[in-house]
Amino acid sequence: MKKPINTLLTALQFVAAVQPKRSNNPADTHCRMFGNKLSASGGPLSASIGIQEEIECCPNTQKLIEAIKQCPEAINLTMLLPDELSVKSGNFQAVIPCIRQKDIPAICPIAKTHEVSPEFEVALKKAGSIVSDKAKTILESSVQLREGSVIASNGEVILEAWHGCLGPVGPILPALFINALRKNRSKAIYQLGYMIYTLTAYYEDGSWIGTALQRDPAFPDLRSFLSLPSNPIPIPLGFFEAIERLKPFSNDGRLYFTNEGLCTDTYKTDGAINLCAGLPVGISFDIDAMRMINGLADKIDFAVTNRLVYFFGHNLRGAIGVKRI
């Protein structure tokens, strides 16, 4: 028999997606239950979702999640003190620390301004797959919304994914925002709220996730790197499999196209080589950069310039930096 869905647990996991696992700021580790809404914030992110519970408090998010996971039956929530929430179910009870309502800043969305299709979120996640929230620069830790597309770069790879929606143009979204969206796979964004410094993504059940936008006047025009003439061919059979075989043998994180095959730098004495038909000679590329497009790209042009390779896939295009040898 399938276990019934605990709606409060689901709601808590939704808002927890915007909070860091650890923080010295209580406002980033506690959530707000007020007016049949559950809200939370963490760094540049915030989120809110409707709940049935009418209790008003600001409990520690992760501790409340862990407590509710242990509840075998109906859950009873009771405030014992202004800073203590009792969670009781059957023979289980836990006390969750709380902070005051005024200790959490206001958590509000931006009014809806744009409708989007499910392809918008797909494009966000494709472009977001090549950047990291741990990167030190805005360029390498963000994606930018363009006319009908999302574009990003990590310094080695540029990837543009099309969605075709009439959304805002120019906002720079942090990778943290896309990571939070990835944690909610059961529903898709259908509307956006946009103002100059913030963006809110809405779901049809009324829940939302918002983010402060990145600001960088020097953010490059990444599309300009993708406008050169090209003549793509299907990616050679076994190309990505060869990369995976050779990666453990590379000493410098790169692979080389030679007359003898695709190989590591010193394969003759300490390395490996893999024969792969259809590859040019005289190129070197970063292994991790090329691995990022596995599963996304199906065509490639190895000869765009001495420094760039172009790739193409379903509703996407991009470039990878290479070296000539």
N, C-alpha and C positions, 0 to 999 in steps of 0.2 A: 504494500500500500504506500503510495507516494505521500511524503510528509507535506502538510499544508504550508504555503508560503507565509512567512512571517513578514507582514508589510512594514513594520517598524524597522526590522533588521535591514530589509531592502532599502528603505529610505536612508538609514544611517550609512550604509555602504555607499549610497549615491553621493551624499555630501562629503563623506570621508575621502572621496577621490580627489578633492581639491586641497586637502590638508597634508602637510609634511608628516612623515613618520615620527620625527623628533623635532621639537622646537622649545626654546626657552620662553616663548611668548604664549601665555595661556589662551589668548584669543585665537591662536592657530591650532590649538589642540582640543578646544571645547566647542560644542555646537549650541545653538539656541533653539529651544522648543517654545513656541509662542503662537497663539492664535491659529492652532491647527496647521502650523507650518514648522518645518525643521530646516534650519539654515546653518551654514558654516562658511568660514573663510580661511585662507592660508596663503600668505604672501600676496601675489597679484590676483589670486583666484577667489571665487565665491560661488556658492550653490544654494539652492533651495528647492524643497519638494513638499507637497501636502501630506499630512498625516492625520490619523483618526484621533490620536491622543490629545487631550485638552490640557494636560499639565503644562505649567510654565516654569522652565528652569534652563540652566546652561551646563549640562554635564560634560565630563571628559568623553570625547567621541569614541576613542578606541576602547576604553574600559567599558563603556556602555555596550558597544558591539560585542565584546567578549562575554559580557554578562548575559546578554539576550541569547547568544548562541547556546548557552547552557540551560536555557529555560525549556523544560519538557512539556509544559502545559500553558494555560492562559497566564498572561503576565500582569502583575499588579505593580504599578509605579506609584510611589508615595514619597513626598518630601518629608524627611525626618527633621532636618534643620535647614536653614537657608543655603547651606553649602553641602548638603548630603541628600542624595536620591537613593531610595531603597528600590531594588528590583527583586521581586519575589515571584516564584513560580513553583508549585508543588513543594518539594522539600528543599528547594534551592533558594538562597537569598544572597544578594551582594549589595554593598553600599558604594555608590559612585560619587566621587568628589565633584562639586559644582563650583562655578564662579558666578558672580552677580551679572544680571542682564547688562548693566552699564559698563561692564568690563569688556564687552564685545562690541566693536563699532557697528553702526548700521549696515545691514546687508540688503542691498536693493538692486533690482535689475534695471537695465536701460529699456525704455519703451520699444516695442516692436517696430522695425522700420523696413525690413526686407523679408520676402518669402524665398525659401530655397528648397531645392529638391534633395533627395537622398544622395545624389552625386556630389553635392557640395561637401558633405562630411567625408565621402570616399576620397575626394581630391585632397582635402585637408590632411588625411591620414597618410596618403601616398607621399605628399611633399614632406610631411612631418617625419617620415620614416628615416630621412637622411640627416636630421639635425638632432641635437642632444640638449636637454635642459642643464647639463653639467658643463657645456662649452663656455668659454670665457668671453666670447664676443657675441654681440647681438646678432650679427650675420649668421653665426654657426649655431645659434640657439633659438631661431625664430623661423617663421614662414611669413610671406607677404601675400596679401590678397590683391590680385590683379583683375583686369577685365575678363570675367568668365573663367578665371583660373587661379591656382595657388602655386607659388614658386618659392624655392628654398635652395640654399647652398651650405655645404659644410666646409668649403674651401677646396675640396677635391672634386666634388660632384655638384652639378646644378640639376634640379629636377622641377619641371613644370607640369602640373596635372590640371586638366580642364574639367569644369563642371557645368558651364553654360548658364549659370544663374546670374541675375542682375543684382549682385551683392555690392557691398561697399568696395571701393578701389583705393588701395594704398596702405590700409592698416597693417601693422607688423605684429603678429600674434606670437606669444612665447610658446616654446615647445611644451612647457608645463601644461598649458591649456589643452593641447592635443593629447597629451598623455592622460589627462583627466577624462577626455571624451572616450578614449580607448577602453576605459574601465567600465563603460556603460554600453554594452553591446546589444542590449535587448530593445533599444529604441533609437530613433534617428532624429537629428535636428530638422526642424521644419520652418523655423523663422529666426531672424536675427534682430537684435537691437543694437544700434551703433551710434556712438557719439565720438568726438575727436579723441578722447583718452580711454574709452572703454568699449567693450563689445560683450553682448549677452547672446548665448545660444539657447533657444527654447525648444522644448519637447512638447508633443501634443497633450501629455497628461498635465501640463502646467508647470512642470519642473524646469529648472534652468541652471546653466553654468555660465558664469561671467568671468571676464579677465580684464585687467588693466593692459593697455597696449604698450609695446616697446616704442621708444623714441630714438631715432638715429638719422639725422639729416644727411649723413654720409652713406646711408644704405645704398648699395650699387643697383644700377639697372640691370638685373640679371638676364632679362630677356635679350639684351643686346648681344650677349654671348651665344645666343641660340639662333641667330638670323643668317648664318652663312649658308651658301648652297651645299647640298649634301646628296649623296647617292647611297642610301642605306641598303643593306642586304640582310637576309635572315641570319640570325646569330648562328654560327656554325654548330653543328650537332656535337654535343659532348663538351662544349666550351666551359660551361660553369662547373661541370663535373671534374674537368681537368684542373680548374682553379682549386677546388676543394681538395683534390689529391695532392697538389703541390704545396699548398699553404704550410703544412707542418715542416717542410724542408727549407723554407725561405729564411735567410738570415737578415735580410734588409726590408722585408715586408713588400717586396715587389716581385713581379714576374716579367719574363722577357720573351719576345717573339724572335726566334733565331731561325737560321736555315735548318737546324736540327730538330726544331719543335718548340713548344712552350715550356720554358724551364726556369729554375731558380738561378741565382747569379753565379754560383760556383758548383753547379750540378755535377761536374766531372770528378770532384774530390769530396764534396760535402753538399749534397742536394739531390734534386730529382728533375726528370724531364718527362713530358707527356706529348705524344704525337697527336695533332688535332688538325684535320684538313680544313682548308679555307681561310687560314690566317695569314696576314701579311708578315713581312720580316722587318725588324728594326724598330720595334716599339717596346717600351717598358711602362707598366702601369702599377699603381698601388693596389694590392690584393683586396684590402677591405673596401676600397672605393668601388671596385668592380663587383664585389659580392653584394653590394647594396642594391644593385639593379636586377639581381637574380629573382625571377618571378614577376618582374615588372616589365622588362624590355623583351621584345622579340625580334627587333631589327637593330642594326648597328652600322655605322660608317667609320672605319678606322683611319680614313685619310682626309678628314675635313681640313685640318692644319697640322703643322708639326707639333702642336701642343694640345690639340683637342680631338676627342672622339665623340661623335654624336650617337645617341641611342633613342629608340622610339618604342612605344608600347600602346596599349589601349588607353586612349585619351591622355597620353603623356608623351613628353619628349625631354631630352636632357643632354648634358655634356659631362665628360670626365676628362680631367687633365692627364696627359701622358708625356713621356719623354722619348725622344728619338735616340737610338743607340747605333 
